Every structure is written in structure tokens, then in C-alpha cells.
Amino acid sequence: MNLRPLTHEEVDIRLEAEPEFVPVEGNACASGDDAFDREVERNIICRIQEGDVWAWAAVTVTVSWGAFSASDHLGCCSYADEEDFSHPGGYFDDMVDEALEELNRIVLDAYRQLKTRERAA
């Protein structure tokens, strides 16, 4: 039996945003315009104070297939909401691809270990 890679359609994909603990100041924007950067930081801090997790988030994408899973993580994210983060062609797609590649490596490794044990038995 040959093992083929799993595809996006065959896995469960979960997106989770949690508060980011890296300071906003000095990390949110580096436009070269100090006044603009401070305004961006001020807006993010106001949103955080209002409880908006997407204002300054650490984002994890987890891809699962049965008991197997793999994740990709991105910190210091500032988006309007989950929909804004997960728009096609952005970081979300890249993170799903990275996690899926890792998941396929994990499943392949488990498969190889089982085959090695079968031969040894």
C-alpha cells in the first residue's frame, strides 16, 4: 500500500486567536513615520482594552486527521476580525499549508514505524 499525502479537503482546520503578550509599542508598525506608528499603536491598545482579541493576537492554525494533528503559529497579529485574517491568499492559507505539510510528515512517520514493526514481528 502506498501512502499519499492528505489534502485540505480531508482534514479538520481550526483557527484560534489568543491575546498576544509581546508589547504593542515598537512591534505593531514600522512605517518610518513615528506619528503614524504611535496612532496605529494607540488604536490597537484601545481595541485591546475593549476586549477585542483580534486587535493584537497570537494566532494558531491546527490541522487534524483522526488522532493526528499539527499546528502553525503566528504572533503579533492585528486584524479587524477572524474573517479579515482568513481571507484567501493571506497568512491563514500559508499557515494551513505549513500545518498540513507537518501533519503529512507526522502521518508518514507513524506509517513507517508501523511498517517497521510489522516486518520485525
Stockholm file with secondary structure:
# STOCKHOLM 1.0

chainA/1-121         MNLRPLTHEEVDIRLEAEPEFVPVEGNACASGDDAFDREVERNIICRIQEGDVWAWAAVTVTVSWGAFSASDHLGCCSYADEEDFSHPGGYFDDMVDEALEELNRIVLDAYRQLKTRERAA
#=GR chainA/1-121 SS CCCCCCCGGGSEEEEEEEECCSCSTTTSCCCSCHHHHHHHHHHHHHHHHTTCGGGSEEEEEEEEETTEEEEEEEEEECCSSHHHHTCTTSHHHHHHHHHHHHHHHHHHHHHHHHHHHHHHC
#=GC SS_cons         CCCCCCCGGGSEEEEEEEECCSCSTTTSCCCSCHHHHHHHHHHHHHHHHTTCGGGSEEEEEEEEETTEEEEEEEEEECCSSHHHHTCTTSHHHHHHHHHHHHHHHHHHHHHHHHHHHHHHC
//
